[in-house]
Amino acid sequence: MLGRLNHVAIAVPDLGKAAALYRDTLGATVSAPQALPEHGVTVVFVELGNTKVELLEPLGEASPIAAFLARNADGGMHHLCYEVDDIMAARDRLKAVGARVLGDGEPKIGAHGKPVLFLHPKDFAGTLVELEQV
């Protein structure tokens, strides 16, 4: 069911500062910021040869990233994103075996313009998992 690792997401309190760290200190290619109001975040992607790092900053006080940063002021790993061929089939299979899909269970469009779902961290060894249809 799982395809490749699409990205590792890191919540950060200051997106500009974090992007500059990856770009200027580590020499990485960093995308332009992209606001995603339906997810409550602004993101940039650090391009790597085999995957990406997504840097997330809260967009608004109701952002789930704001709550994460309230507990982890310096930021930290937020989630792992895996690719799937068919997000609805993956969702249905996971729900059938008892995995919890967050939100209303319907995919939303993510930062890459593709459908995404999030899975409850308590069902996946304490890690928030995002699935993205490719």
KOLTORGU-314763 format. One line per 3 residues: number of its first residue (from 1); their letters; for each residue x, y, z of N, C-alpha, C. Coordinates in Angstrom, 3 decimals, padded with zeros to 6 digits. Example, Ala and Ser with C-alpha at 12.3 -4.5 7.8 and 13.67 -1.06 7.14 Angstrom:
# residues 2
1	as	013.190/-005.690/007.800/012.300/-004.500/007.800/013.200/-003.300/007.800; 012.850/-002.250/007.080/013.670/-001.060/007.140/012.900/000.030/007.870 $
***
This chain:
# residues 134
1	mlg	000.818/-001.192/000.000/000.000/000.000/000.000/000.862/001.256/000.000; 001.894/001.304/000.859/002.730/002.509/000.941/003.698/002.581/-000.222; 003.854/003.781/-000.718/004.883/004.053/-001.710/006.085/004.659/-001.017 $
4	rln	006.740/005.567/-001.687/007.955/006.150/-001.123/007.630/007.211/-000.072; 008.641/007.544/000.717/008.536/008.647/001.668/008.510/009.933/000.856; 007.447/010.707/000.980/007.329/011.957/000.231/008.066/013.079/000.937 $
7	hva	007.829/013.211/002.260/008.539/014.248/003.008/008.473/013.991/004.507; 009.394/014.637/005.204/009.397/014.716/006.660/009.037/016.158/006.985; 008.034/016.356/007.828/007.572/017.703/008.154/008.103/018.129/009.517 $
10	iav	008.620/019.351/009.555/009.156/019.921/010.782/008.405/021.211/011.081; 007.808/021.282/012.262/007.139/022.509/012.701/008.190/023.485/013.190; 008.062/024.740/012.773/009.043/025.763/013.148/008.317/027.026/013.611 $
13	pdl	008.895/027.747/014.585/008.263/028.987/015.039/008.488/030.165/014.088; 009.519/030.103/013.244/009.846/031.203/012.336/010.265/030.603/010.997; 009.340/030.601/010.040/009.580/029.955/008.757/010.734/030.601/007.991 $
16	gka	010.802/031.916/007.999/011.883/032.609/007.295/013.245/032.237/007.837; 013.350/032.192/009.151/014.621/031.846/009.795/015.000/030.385/009.490; 014.016/029.487/009.567/014.289/028.070/009.297/014.671/027.857/007.834 $
19	aal	013.966/028.525/006.915/014.282/028.395/005.491/015.686/028.907/005.209; 016.051/030.029/005.831/017.394/030.584/005.646/018.456/029.628/006.182; 018.176/028.959/007.274/019.125/027.994/007.835/019.402/026.870/006.832 $
22	yrd	018.347/026.313/006.260/018.525/025.240/005.283/019.186/025.753/004.010; 018.772/026.928/003.546/019.304/027.485/002.297/020.741/027.978/002.465; 020.959/028.839/003.457/022.248/029.522/003.586/023.304/028.713/004.326 $
25	tlg	022.901/027.965/005.331/023.859/027.191/006.118/024.112/025.818/005.515; 023.038/025.153/005.086/023.179/023.801/004.554/023.276/023.759/003.030; 023.036/024.888/002.360/023.160/024.946/000.908/022.045/024.250/000.147 $
28	atv	020.879/024.117/000.765/019.757/023.414/000.134/018.935/024.353/-000.745; 018.230/023.757/-001.679/017.251/024.483/-002.480/015.951/024.507/-001.684; 015.408/025.710/-001.471/014.202/025.883/-000.663/013.157/026.576/-001.521 $
31	sap	011.940/026.051/-001.519/010.848/026.631/-002.307/010.383/027.950/-001.704; 009.577/028.663/-002.452/008.924/029.865/-001.932/007.858/029.454/-000.920; 007.545/030.313/000.047/006.486/030.002/001.011/005.130/029.865/000.320 $
34	qal	004.345/028.934/000.828/003.005/028.687/000.302/002.037/028.642/001.469; 001.054/029.542/001.495/000.031/029.550/002.539/-001.044/028.528/002.196; -001.411/027.733/003.185/-002.471/026.734/003.040/-003.510/026.974/004.125 $
37	peh	-004.402/027.957/003.934/-005.365/028.317/004.988/-006.232/027.149/005.452; -006.609/026.224/004.538/-007.468/025.101/004.928/-006.760/024.126/005.865; -005.419/024.195/005.917/-004.641/023.364/006.833/-004.064/024.183/007.993 $
40	gvt	-004.211/025.503/007.940/-003.715/026.362/009.010/-002.205/026.493/009.064; -001.542/026.392/007.904/-000.080/026.450/007.875/000.421/027.241/006.673; 001.650/027.714/006.799/002.439/028.180/005.673/003.626/027.236/005.592 $
43	vvf	003.965/026.804/004.372/005.009/025.794/004.209/006.056/026.237/003.205; 007.245/025.679/003.354/008.264/025.666/002.313/008.780/024.240/002.235; 009.298/023.883/001.074/009.889/022.564/000.904/011.378/022.695/000.642 $
46	vel	012.146/021.911/001.371/013.581/021.790/001.162/013.756/020.580/000.253; 014.286/020.813/-000.934/014.424/019.745/-001.927/015.689/018.932/-001.659; 015.533/017.625/-001.616/016.650/016.709/-001.440/016.650/015.732/-002.614 $
49	gnt	017.706/015.009/-002.780/017.788/014.081/-003.895/016.765/012.967/-003.859; 016.415/012.501/-002.669/015.541/011.344/-002.556/014.211/011.629/-001.870; 014.018/012.849/-001.332/012.765/013.201/-000.668/012.776/014.712/-000.420 $
52	kve	011.892/015.171/000.454/011.835/016.587/000.802/011.692/016.725/002.319; 012.051/017.897/002.807/011.731/018.295/004.176/010.736/019.433/004.044; 009.622/019.318/004.723/008.600/020.363/004.729/008.729/021.136/006.032 $
55	lle	008.940/022.440/005.929/008.970/023.296/007.114/007.599/023.950/007.240; 006.988/023.822/008.412/005.622/024.293/008.667/005.623/025.403/009.701; 004.920/026.471/009.413/004.729/027.565/010.367/003.223/027.764/010.537 $
58	plg	002.757/028.072/011.752/001.326/028.283/011.948/000.804/029.439/011.093; -000.400/029.265/010.595/-001.111/030.314/009.874/-002.400/030.546/010.647; -002.368/031.503/011.562/-003.524/031.780/012.408/-003.423/031.068/013.739 $
61	eas	-004.149/031.592/014.708/-004.085/031.049/016.068/-004.745/029.685/016.207; -005.641/029.330/015.291/-006.325/028.036/015.361/-005.513/026.923/014.688; -004.334/027.256/014.183/-003.505/026.283/013.490/-003.112/025.130/014.408 $
64	pia	-003.181/023.879/013.903/-002.676/022.759/014.706/-001.180/022.876/014.977; -000.468/023.605/014.131/000.963/023.805/014.348/001.192/024.741/015.533; 000.294/025.706/015.739/000.406/026.591/016.904/000.313/025.774/018.191 $
67	afl	-000.606/024.824/018.225/-000.743/023.960/019.400/000.512/023.109/019.592; 001.061/022.596/018.503/002.291/021.804/018.567/003.434/022.651/019.122; 003.567/023.889/018.617/004.653/024.760/019.065/004.450/025.230/020.506 $
70	arn	003.209/025.266/020.979/002.963/025.609/022.381/003.592/024.557/023.297; 003.645/023.313/022.827/004.250/022.222/023.600/005.732/022.043/023.284; 006.161/022.533/022.117/007.538/022.354/021.639/008.013/023.690/021.069 $
73	adg	008.375/024.613/021.922/008.623/026.005/021.516/009.691/026.160/020.437; 010.672/025.277/020.412/011.730/025.372/019.404/011.367/024.671/018.099; 010.219/024.003/018.079/009.808/023.238/016.907/010.247/021.797/017.025 $
76	gmh	010.060/021.054/015.945/010.451/019.649/015.930/009.698/018.885/014.866; 010.029/017.589/014.758/009.377/016.768/013.749/007.876/016.699/014.015; 007.090/016.969/013.001/005.634/016.986/013.137/004.981/015.740/012.552 $
79	hlc	005.356/015.366/011.323/004.767/014.172/010.717/005.644/013.621/009.596; 005.315/012.395/009.195/005.908/011.750/008.030/004.830/011.621/006.972; 005.177/011.865/005.724/004.218/011.741/004.627/004.656/010.630/003.688 $
82	yev	003.748/009.677/003.475/003.991/008.563/002.562/003.065/008.681/001.357; 003.546/008.255/000.234/002.745/008.262/-000.981/001.911/006.984/-001.076; 000.697/007.123/-001.618/-000.181/005.993/-001.924/-000.750/006.211/-003.322 $
85	ddi	-001.057/005.112/-003.997/-001.629/005.217/-005.342/-003.089/005.649/-005.319; -003.841/005.152/-004.349/-005.282/005.415/-004.276/-005.631/005.744/-002.831; -005.824/007.022/-002.548/-006.024/007.452/-001.162/-007.341/006.938/-000.577 $
88	maa	-008.372/006.820/-001.396/-009.652/006.321/-000.882/-009.555/004.835/-000.520; -008.889/004.050/-001.365/-008.696/002.627/-001.064/-007.831/002.472/000.182; -006.781/003.302/000.306/-005.923/003.246/001.489/-006.730/003.606/002.737 $
91	rdr	-007.521/004.670/002.653/-008.347/005.078/003.795/-009.288/003.956/004.207; -009.988/003.379/003.246/-010.965/002.336/003.557/-010.295/001.111/004.165; -009.134/000.742/003.647/-008.398/-000.414/004.186/-007.957/-000.135/005.621 $
94	lka	-007.432/001.059/005.863/-006.964/001.415/007.202/-008.114/001.481/008.200; -009.218/002.080/007.807/-010.379/002.145/008.706/-010.914/000.754/009.023; -010.858/-000.147/008.042/-011.346/-001.508/008.244/-010.534/-002.263/009.287 $
97	vga	-009.270/-001.889/009.465/-008.441/-002.559/010.466/-008.319/-001.729/011.744; -009.117/-000.673/011.868/-009.198/000.077/013.117/-008.346/001.326/013.210; -007.649/001.705/012.161/-006.859/002.933/012.202/-007.795/004.138/012.148 $
100	rvl	-007.427/005.183/012.867/-008.247/006.390/012.909/-007.733/007.422/011.916; -008.641/007.869/011.062/-008.350/008.939/010.124/-008.805/010.230/010.783; -007.944/011.227/010.811/-008.268/012.483/011.480/-009.218/013.334/010.638 $
103	gdg	-009.879/014.268/011.308/-010.833/015.139/010.624/-012.097/014.376/010.288; -012.718/014.752/009.178/-013.973/014.103/008.780/-013.745/012.844/007.942; -012.492/012.455/007.747/-012.187/011.244/006.997/-012.132/011.437/005.499 $
106	epk	-012.420/012.637/005.044/-012.367/012.929/003.615/-011.047/013.620/003.288; -010.429/013.250/002.177/-009.167/013.886/001.799/-009.345/015.387/001.552; -008.280/016.138/001.851/-008.191/017.555/001.524/-007.043/017.706/000.536 $
109	iga	-007.024/018.805/-000.167/-005.929/019.056/-001.097/-004.750/019.611/-000.305; -003.588/018.987/-000.473/-002.389/019.378/000.257/-001.521/020.346/-000.519; -000.325/020.574/-000.027/000.598/021.559/-000.584/001.055/021.225/-002.004 $
112	hgk	000.989/019.960/-002.385/001.390/019.573/-003.738/000.203/019.533/-004.698; -000.960/019.997/-004.227/-002.147/019.989/-005.075/-002.774/018.617/-005.221; -002.446/017.707/-004.311/-002.947/016.333/-004.365/-003.704/016.015/-003.083 $
115	pvl	-004.613/015.035/-003.129/-005.384/014.677/-001.933/-004.493/014.103/-000.830; -004.775/014.525/000.415/-004.043/014.029/001.580/-005.008/013.684/002.704; -004.579/012.788/003.566/-005.264/012.405/004.802/-004.225/012.280/005.899 $
118	flh	-004.657/012.500/007.136/-003.774/012.298/008.282/-004.320/011.176/009.147; -003.409/010.378/009.705/-003.747/009.238/010.545/-003.306/009.504/011.977; -004.103/009.064/012.921/-003.872/009.350/014.335/-002.528/008.789/014.802 $
121	pkd	-001.723/009.621/015.475/-000.403/009.152/015.919/-000.452/007.983/016.898; -001.512/007.873/017.678/-001.589/006.761/018.632/-001.737/005.415/017.938; -002.122/005.437/016.667/-002.246/004.191/015.908/-000.968/003.842/015.154 $
124	fag	000.029/004.747/015.165/001.242/004.550/014.369/002.493/004.892/015.173; 002.644/004.202/016.308/003.845/004.288/017.142/004.173/005.726/017.550; 003.129/006.521/017.808/003.331/007.880/018.284/003.693/008.880/017.204 $
127	tlv	003.544/008.508/015.938/003.910/009.389/014.828/002.674/009.753/014.014; 002.474/011.044/013.814/001.427/011.513/012.918/001.842/011.137/011.506; 000.942/010.483/010.780/001.224/010.027/009.420/000.292/010.745/008.455 $
130	ele	000.874/011.273/007.398/000.103/011.840/006.298/000.220/010.901/005.111; -000.900/010.671/004.429/-000.893/009.929/003.175/-001.205/010.905/002.064; -000.446/010.820/000.983/-000.673/011.679/-000.176/-000.837/010.821/-001.417 $
133	qv	-001.909/011.050/-002.137/-002.125/010.306/-003.387/-001.185/010.859/-004.455; -000.543/009.928/-005.168/000.367/010.351/-006.257/-000.194/009.957/-007.609 $
***
